[in-house]
Amino acid sequence: MARLSLNEIEQLSQDILQRHGFSPAQVQAVADTVVAGQRDECHSHGLYRLLGCIDTLKAGKVVPNAKPVPHDRAPAIVLVDAGGGFAPLAFRTGLPLLIDKASQQGLAALMINHCVHFSALWVEIEQLTEAGLVALACNPSHAWVAPAGGRLPVFGTNPIAFGWPRPGKAPYIFDFATSAIARGDIELHRRDGVPIPTGWGVDGEGRASNDAATVLDKGAMLPFGGHKGSALATMIELIAGPMIDDFTSAESLEWDAGCQALPYHGELILAFDPRRFLGDRTESSLQRAEMLFDSIAEQGARLPSQRRYQARMRSQAEGVEIPDALHEDLKALLR
């Protein structure tokens, strides 16, 4: 394992992206997102993602100097056209207007179109909870996941994330794929030659498979929770696909045309301002939320994101560890 400080992984990320011709704004937004994932020990969304970013560039499936264009679509709706660039810069571009509209209307939506997506949604959700907003985000991806009872890919991993601000405390945030596991985790199993657990995917005939390569190349991933995961995945396909005039996961995969690049689609983010919903009852109502969190934690149950927050403190003090093989692959991108 190689140990790097957070400053070192930030510099490495920036150097790689700059070396391959990304604009300064794209470099900063992507690097910040990659560093956040690695810092919080979300290994499949950290430095490893840079490999996919550069492969996508080489395949001609991302615009390295894309400049997102924001549109004030309606009193409570912001639209950002990412212009074929990565999603983090598009989100960053629309964030100020989204916060402003949520503060005025109580509820606002940010639609991102024509973006290449590689990142965890919690990175974006945290930026909204920092503004005191409750937030929800979701997006399709490539069609890699079979519906419950099926064997052919229809859905993407279709993540959904939610955040609740907690005054004086780290926010309550969950972010999970509607597939049984994130695709990046299966890719890491393939990379390390480790079998995947039963229930993550099937082969081309619909039979359960523990081989990562078989699931990724010839079969399909599975939704979590059977028909419940399928239903949530369908919802995300609809509200973050046709409803915002962007690709479904199947359309994203068709656009990819066998390049195996990162998914190209849209994203939907909703922001709620508790102060607008609650008025002079904001403080007392939010305190009732704290009672709910306490009733969970007092039993010894873990709130989502707690491990990430612990990892964040550890990384800030000690730096991070990555496999030597990954470190060499990243350094090779500089040559």
C-alpha positions as CSV (number, residue, x, y, z in Angstrom):
1,M,0.0,0.0,0.0
2,A,1.1,3.6,-0.7
3,R,0.3,6.3,1.8
4,L,-0.4,9.8,0.6
5,S,-1.5,13.0,2.3
6,L,-4.7,14.7,1.3
7,N,-2.6,17.4,-0.3
8,E,-0.7,14.8,-2.3
9,I,-3.9,13.1,-3.6
10,E,-5.3,16.5,-4.6
11,Q,-2.1,17.4,-6.4
12,L,-2.0,14.0,-8.1
13,S,-5.6,14.4,-9.2
14,Q,-5.0,17.9,-10.6
15,D,-1.8,16.9,-12.4
16,I,-3.5,14.0,-14.1
17,L,-6.4,16.0,-15.3
18,Q,-4.3,18.9,-16.4
19,R,-1.9,16.6,-18.2
20,H,-4.8,15.3,-20.3
21,G,-6.1,18.8,-21.2
22,F,-9.1,19.4,-18.9
23,S,-9.9,23.1,-18.4
24,P,-9.0,24.6,-15.0
25,A,-12.6,24.7,-13.9
26,Q,-13.2,21.1,-14.8
27,V,-9.9,20.1,-13.1
28,Q,-10.8,21.7,-9.8
29,A,-14.4,20.4,-9.7
30,V,-13.4,16.8,-10.6
31,A,-10.3,16.8,-8.3
32,D,-12.4,18.1,-5.4
33,T,-14.9,15.3,-5.9
34,V,-12.2,12.6,-6.2
35,V,-10.4,13.8,-3.1
36,A,-13.6,13.8,-1.1
37,G,-14.3,10.2,-2.0
38,Q,-10.8,9.0,-1.2
39,R,-10.7,11.1,2.0
40,D,-13.9,9.4,3.3
41,E,-12.6,5.9,2.3
42,C,-15.2,5.5,-0.4
43,H,-12.6,3.7,-2.4
44,S,-14.7,3.0,-5.5
45,H,-15.4,6.7,-5.8
46,G,-11.9,8.1,-5.0
47,L,-8.7,8.1,-7.0
48,Y,-9.7,4.9,-8.8
49,R,-12.3,7.0,-10.7
50,L,-9.6,9.0,-12.5
51,L,-8.8,5.9,-14.6
52,G,-12.4,6.0,-15.9
53,C,-12.3,9.7,-16.4
54,I,-9.2,9.5,-18.7
55,D,-10.5,6.4,-20.5
56,T,-13.7,8.3,-21.2
57,L,-11.7,11.3,-22.6
58,K,-9.7,9.0,-24.8
59,A,-12.9,7.4,-26.1
60,G,-14.1,10.9,-27.1
61,K,-17.1,10.7,-24.7
62,V,-16.4,13.8,-22.5
63,V,-15.7,17.4,-23.4
64,P,-12.6,18.4,-21.4
65,N,-13.2,22.1,-21.6
66,A,-17.0,22.1,-21.3
67,K,-18.4,25.2,-19.7
68,P,-21.8,24.5,-18.1
69,V,-24.6,27.0,-19.0
70,P,-27.2,27.8,-16.3
71,H,-30.8,28.7,-17.2
72,D,-33.4,30.2,-14.9
73,R,-36.1,27.8,-16.1
74,A,-39.0,28.7,-13.7
75,P,-39.5,30.3,-10.3
76,A,-38.4,27.0,-8.6
77,I,-36.5,25.3,-11.4
78,V,-32.8,25.7,-12.4
79,L,-31.5,24.0,-15.6
80,V,-27.8,23.6,-16.2
81,D,-26.6,22.3,-19.6
82,A,-23.3,20.5,-18.8
83,G,-22.3,20.6,-22.4
84,G,-20.9,17.1,-22.3
85,G,-18.6,17.8,-19.4
86,F,-18.4,16.1,-16.0
87,A,-21.3,16.5,-13.6
88,P,-19.4,18.1,-10.6
89,L,-18.8,21.4,-12.5
90,A,-22.4,21.5,-13.7
91,F,-23.6,21.1,-10.2
92,R,-21.3,23.7,-8.9
93,T,-22.5,26.1,-11.6
94,G,-26.2,25.7,-10.6
95,L,-25.7,25.5,-6.9
96,P,-26.0,29.2,-6.0
97,L,-29.2,29.7,-8.0
98,L,-30.7,26.4,-6.5
99,I,-30.0,27.6,-3.0
100,D,-31.5,31.1,-3.8
101,K,-34.6,29.6,-5.3
102,A,-35.1,27.1,-2.4
103,S,-34.7,30.0,0.1
104,Q,-37.4,32.0,-1.7
105,Q,-39.9,29.3,-2.7
106,G,-39.2,26.7,0.0
107,L,-38.7,24.0,-2.6
108,A,-36.5,24.1,-5.7
109,A,-35.2,21.7,-8.3
110,L,-31.9,21.6,-10.3
111,M,-31.9,19.7,-13.5
112,I,-28.5,18.9,-15.1
113,N,-28.6,17.8,-18.7
114,H,-25.9,16.3,-21.0
115,C,-23.4,15.4,-18.2
116,V,-20.9,12.6,-17.8
117,H,-21.3,11.1,-14.4
118,F,-18.7,9.3,-12.2
119,S,-19.1,10.6,-8.7
120,A,-20.9,9.9,-5.5
121,L,-24.0,12.0,-4.9
122,W,-23.3,12.6,-1.2
123,V,-20.6,15.0,-2.2
124,E,-23.3,17.2,-3.7
125,I,-25.8,16.6,-1.0
126,E,-23.3,17.8,1.7
127,Q,-23.0,21.1,-0.1
128,L,-26.8,21.6,0.3
129,T,-27.0,20.5,3.9
130,E,-24.2,23.0,4.6
131,A,-26.6,25.7,3.4
132,G,-29.2,24.4,5.9
133,L,-31.3,22.7,3.2
134,V,-32.8,19.2,3.1
135,A,-31.8,17.6,-0.2
136,L,-32.6,14.7,-2.5
137,A,-30.7,13.7,-5.6
138,C,-30.8,10.8,-8.2
139,N,-29.6,9.9,-11.6
140,P,-29.7,7.0,-14.1
141,S,-26.4,5.6,-15.5
142,H,-25.7,2.8,-18.1
143,A,-28.1,-0.1,-18.4
144,W,-26.2,-2.7,-16.3
145,V,-28.9,-3.9,-14.0
146,A,-31.6,-6.5,-14.7
147,P,-35.1,-5.9,-13.2
148,A,-36.2,-8.3,-10.4
149,G,-37.2,-11.6,-12.1
150,G,-35.4,-10.7,-15.3
151,R,-31.9,-11.4,-16.8
152,L,-31.3,-8.6,-19.3
153,P,-30.0,-5.2,-18.2
154,V,-32.5,-2.3,-18.2
155,F,-31.6,-0.1,-15.3
156,G,-28.5,1.7,-14.3
157,T,-27.2,1.5,-10.8
158,N,-29.5,4.5,-10.3
159,P,-28.2,6.0,-7.1
160,I,-30.4,8.0,-4.8
161,A,-29.2,10.2,-2.0
162,F,-30.8,12.2,0.8
163,G,-29.5,14.7,3.3
164,W,-30.8,16.4,6.5
165,P,-28.9,19.2,8.1
166,R,-28.2,18.9,11.8
167,P,-27.2,22.1,13.6
168,G,-23.8,21.7,15.3
169,K,-23.5,18.1,14.0
170,A,-22.5,16.3,10.8
171,P,-25.6,15.9,8.6
172,Y,-27.6,12.8,8.2
173,I,-26.9,11.6,4.7
174,F,-27.5,8.4,2.9
175,D,-26.4,7.6,-0.7
176,F,-26.9,4.2,-2.2
177,A,-27.3,2.5,-5.5
178,T,-30.6,0.8,-6.2
179,S,-28.5,-2.1,-7.5
180,A,-27.3,-4.6,-4.9
181,I,-23.9,-2.9,-4.9
182,A,-22.2,-0.1,-6.8
183,R,-20.7,-1.2,-10.1
184,G,-17.4,0.3,-9.0
185,D,-17.3,-2.2,-6.1
186,I,-17.7,-5.1,-8.5
187,E,-14.9,-3.6,-10.7
188,L,-12.6,-3.5,-7.7
189,H,-13.3,-7.1,-7.0
190,R,-12.4,-8.0,-10.6
191,R,-9.3,-5.8,-10.4
192,D,-8.2,-7.7,-7.2
193,G,-9.3,-11.1,-8.4
194,V,-11.8,-11.5,-5.6
195,P,-15.1,-13.4,-6.0
196,I,-18.3,-11.3,-5.5
197,P,-21.0,-12.3,-3.0
198,T,-24.0,-14.2,-4.3
199,G,-26.9,-11.8,-5.1
200,W,-24.8,-9.1,-6.7
201,G,-25.2,-10.3,-10.3
202,V,-26.1,-13.0,-12.8
203,D,-24.5,-14.5,-15.9
204,G,-25.9,-14.2,-19.4
205,E,-28.4,-17.0,-18.7
206,G,-29.7,-15.4,-15.5
207,R,-27.9,-17.8,-13.2
208,A,-26.3,-16.4,-10.0
209,S,-22.6,-15.7,-10.5
210,N,-19.7,-15.0,-8.1
211,D,-17.4,-14.0,-10.9
212,A,-17.0,-10.3,-11.3
213,A,-15.9,-10.4,-14.9
214,T,-18.8,-12.6,-15.9
215,V,-21.3,-10.3,-14.3
216,L,-19.7,-7.1,-15.8
217,D,-19.1,-8.4,-19.3
218,K,-21.6,-11.1,-20.1
219,G,-24.4,-10.9,-17.5
220,A,-26.2,-8.3,-15.4
221,M,-26.1,-6.8,-12.0
222,L,-29.2,-7.1,-9.7
223,P,-31.3,-4.6,-7.9
224,F,-31.3,-4.6,-4.1
225,G,-34.4,-5.9,-2.3
226,G,-35.9,-7.6,-5.4
227,H,-39.1,-5.9,-6.7
228,K,-38.6,-2.9,-4.3
229,G,-35.2,-2.0,-5.7
230,S,-36.7,-2.5,-9.2
231,A,-39.5,0.0,-8.4
232,L,-37.1,2.6,-7.1
233,A,-34.8,2.2,-10.1
234,T,-37.8,2.6,-12.4
235,M,-38.8,5.8,-10.6
236,I,-35.3,7.2,-11.0
237,E,-35.2,6.3,-14.7
238,L,-38.4,8.4,-15.1
239,I,-37.9,11.5,-13.0
240,A,-34.2,11.8,-13.9
241,G,-34.6,10.8,-17.5
242,P,-37.7,11.6,-19.6
243,M,-39.0,14.2,-17.0
244,I,-35.9,16.3,-17.4
245,D,-35.6,15.5,-21.1
246,D,-32.4,13.4,-20.8
247,F,-31.3,9.8,-21.4
248,T,-32.5,6.7,-19.7
249,S,-29.8,4.2,-18.8
250,A,-30.5,2.2,-21.9
251,E,-30.2,5.3,-24.1
252,S,-26.9,6.2,-22.3
253,L,-25.5,2.7,-23.0
254,E,-26.6,3.0,-26.7
255,W,-24.9,6.4,-26.9
256,D,-21.7,4.8,-25.5
257,A,-21.6,2.5,-28.6
258,G,-19.3,0.0,-26.9
259,C,-16.7,2.5,-25.8
260,Q,-17.1,1.4,-22.1
261,A,-16.9,5.1,-21.1
262,L,-18.5,6.7,-18.1
263,P,-22.3,7.1,-18.3
264,Y,-23.8,10.1,-20.1
265,H,-27.2,11.3,-18.9
266,G,-28.9,13.8,-16.6
267,E,-29.3,14.4,-12.9
268,L,-32.2,15.7,-10.7
269,I,-31.6,17.5,-7.4
270,L,-34.3,18.7,-5.1
271,A,-33.7,21.2,-2.3
272,F,-36.1,22.0,0.6
273,D,-35.8,24.9,3.0
274,P,-37.1,23.9,6.4
275,R,-37.4,27.6,7.4
276,R,-39.9,28.2,4.6
277,F,-41.9,25.0,5.4
278,L,-41.9,25.6,9.2
279,G,-41.7,29.3,9.9
280,D,-41.5,30.1,13.6
281,R,-41.7,26.3,14.4
282,T,-38.4,25.5,12.6
283,E,-36.3,25.1,15.7
284,S,-38.8,23.0,17.7
285,S,-39.5,20.7,14.7
286,L,-35.8,20.2,13.9
287,Q,-35.3,19.3,17.6
288,R,-37.9,16.6,17.2
289,A,-35.7,15.2,14.3
290,E,-32.8,15.1,16.7
291,M,-34.9,13.0,19.1
292,L,-35.4,10.5,16.2
293,F,-31.7,10.3,15.5
294,D,-30.9,9.9,19.2
295,S,-33.4,7.0,19.5
296,I,-31.5,5.2,16.7
297,A,-28.0,5.9,18.0
298,E,-28.9,5.1,21.7
299,Q,-29.6,1.5,20.6
300,G,-26.1,1.2,19.2
301,A,-27.4,1.4,15.6
302,R,-25.2,3.3,13.1
303,L,-26.6,6.3,11.3
304,P,-25.6,6.4,7.6
305,S,-22.4,8.3,6.9
306,Q,-21.0,7.8,10.4
307,R,-18.2,5.6,9.0
308,R,-17.4,8.2,6.4
309,Y,-17.1,10.9,9.0
310,Q,-14.8,8.8,11.1
311,A,-12.7,8.0,8.0
312,R,-12.6,11.7,7.2
313,M,-11.0,12.5,10.6
314,R,-8.6,9.7,10.2
315,S,-7.6,10.8,6.7
316,Q,-7.1,14.4,7.8
317,A,-4.7,13.3,10.5
318,E,-2.9,10.3,8.8
319,G,-3.5,10.6,5.1
320,V,-4.9,7.8,3.0
321,E,-3.7,4.4,1.8
322,I,-4.2,3.1,-1.8
323,P,-2.9,-0.1,-3.4
324,D,0.5,0.1,-5.0
325,A,-0.9,-1.2,-8.3
326,L,-3.5,1.7,-8.4
327,H,-0.8,4.2,-7.5
328,E,1.4,3.0,-10.4
329,D,-1.6,3.1,-12.8
330,L,-2.3,6.7,-11.7
331,K,1.4,7.7,-12.1
332,A,1.4,6.1,-15.6
333,L,-1.3,8.6,-16.6
334,L,1.2,11.4,-16.1
335,R,3.7,9.8,-18.6
